[in-house]
Each structure stands twice: as structure tokens, then as C-alpha cells.
């Protein structure tokens, strides 16, 4: 693996973690978004899945986004008879988003992003040193 492969792998990891952060932020922003009418479904939590991506020319594998899908877990019901989306019994379907899970996921994505950024910076520094040695 050469410098450009290492940079490519780190960049792919950073793209993947950026997508994870973006989805976690969207989930948090919609954690209280209900349906507009009785019986309407609220916001459904989104999840990012990854896949291995192989560059056949170089033989290097990295990460790529497979899809951004919806979490199919059940919605929670909250008693709020005054809400416009309340059913006949006064219950409102609430999003299947847990703020704690989203915050933990965003922290994990941030740490993974930082690890990839650090690898990218170390590789760049090594490349710069190699260029300087060749100049001298």
C-alpha cells in the first residue's frame, strides 16, 4: 500500500463517518416530530449501513455507504389527548428515536472520524518528509 492508497482509505472512512454524523443529527432534530393527523406515522429513525469497497486496480479495500435506511422498530405511544395527531384514545405515535442512542452514535462517529483524520495527517507528514529527503 502506498501513500495515495492510505490517504484514500482514510478519506473513505471520513466520508462514512460524516454520513453517520449527518443522520444522527437528523434523527435528533426529528426526535419529537409526530404525524400531522390522527393515525399518521411520525418520523422514523434513519440508520446508516456500510459495506466493504474494493479497489480492484490497487487491491485496497475501504469502507463505503451501503444505504441509509429506516429503523423498523415500533413507535412509542404517548398520552396527549390535546395533540392534533392523537387517536380516539388520546394517544400519539412518537418517533422511534432515542436521544441517548443518537448522542452516543454521534460521539462514536466523531471519534472514528478523528482517527481517520489523524491517519491522514500522519500519512501527509510522512509524504512531506519523503519529498524533503529527495530534495536534499
C-alpha positions in Angstrom: 0.0 0.0 0.0 1.4 3.4 -1.0 0.7 6.9 0.3 -2.2 7.5 -2.0 -3.9 4.3 -1.0 -3.6 5.2 2.7 -5.0 8.7 2.0 -7.9 7.1 0.0 -8.7 4.7 2.8 -8.7 7.5 5.4 -10.8 9.7 3.2 -13.4 6.9 2.7 -13.6 6.4 6.4 -14.1 10.2 7.0 -16.9 10.2 4.4 -18.6 7.3 6.1 -18.4 8.9 9.5 -19.7 12.2 8.1 -22.8 10.4 6.8 -23.2 8.8 10.2 -23.0 12.2 11.9 -25.4 13.8 9.5 -28.0 11.0 10.0 -27.6 11.2 13.8 -28.2 14.9 13.7 -31.3 14.5 11.5 -32.6 11.9 13.9 -32.1 14.2 16.9 -33.7 17.1 15.1 -36.8 15.0 14.5 -37.0 13.2 17.8 -40.3 14.9 18.6 -41.7 15.1 15.0 -45.2 13.4 15.0 -47.7 12.9 12.3 -49.9 15.8 11.4 -53.2 13.9 11.7 -54.7 11.1 13.9 -53.1 7.8 13.0 -50.4 9.3 10.8 -46.9 7.9 11.4 -44.3 10.1 13.0 -40.7 10.5 11.9 -39.0 7.1 11.6 -35.3 6.9 12.7 -32.8 6.5 10.0 -29.8 4.2 10.1 -26.6 4.1 8.0 -25.2 0.7 6.9 -21.7 0.3 5.5 -20.1 -2.1 3.1 -16.6 -3.0 2.1 -15.4 -1.4 -1.1 -12.5 -3.0 -3.0 -10.4 -1.1 -5.5 -9.5 -3.9 -7.9 -6.7 -1.9 -9.5 -4.8 -1.4 -6.3 -6.2 -4.3 -4.3 -7.1 -1.9 -1.4 -10.3 -2.2 0.5 -12.1 0.6 2.3 -15.5 1.5 3.6 -18.4 2.8 1.7 -22.0 3.6 2.5 -24.3 0.8 1.5 -27.5 2.6 2.3 -29.4 5.0 4.6 -32.5 3.0 5.7 -35.2 3.3 8.2 -35.3 1.7 11.6 -38.4 -0.6 11.6 -38.7 -0.7 15.4 -42.1 0.2 16.9 -43.2 3.7 17.6 -43.8 4.7 21.2 -47.2 5.9 22.3 -47.6 9.0 24.4 -50.9 10.1 26.1 -51.7 13.6 24.9 -55.4 14.0 24.0 -54.9 17.7 23.0 -52.4 16.8 20.3 -53.7 17.1 16.7 -52.3 13.6 15.9 -53.9 11.9 18.9 -56.1 8.9 18.2 -59.5 8.3 19.7 -58.0 7.1 23.0 -55.8 10.2 23.2 -52.5 8.6 22.3 -50.0 10.0 19.8 -47.4 7.9 18.0 -44.0 9.2 18.8 -40.8 8.7 16.7 -38.7 5.6 17.4 -35.7 7.9 18.2 -33.8 7.7 21.4 -31.7 10.9 22.1 -29.2 8.9 24.2 -28.6 6.4 21.4 -28.2 9.2 18.8 -25.8 11.1 21.0 -23.7 8.0 21.7 -23.7 7.2 18.0 -22.6 10.7 17.1 -19.8 10.5 19.7 -18.6 7.2 18.2 -18.8 8.6 14.7 -16.8 11.7 15.8 -14.1 9.5 17.3 -13.8 7.4 14.2 -13.7 10.5 12.0 -10.9 11.9 14.2 -8.9 8.6 14.0 -9.2 8.7 10.2 -8.2 12.3 10.1 -5.1 11.5 12.3 -4.1 8.7 9.9 -4.5 11.1 7.0 -2.3 13.8 8.7 0.4 11.3 9.7 0.5 10.0 6.1 0.7 13.5 4.7 3.6 14.3 7.1 5.4 11.2 6.1 5.0 12.1 2.4 6.2 15.6 3.0 9.3 14.3 4.8 10.0 11.8 2.0 9.8 14.7 -0.6 12.1 16.8 1.5 14.7 14.0 1.8 14.6 13.6 -2.0 15.2 17.3 -2.5 18.3 17.3 -0.3 
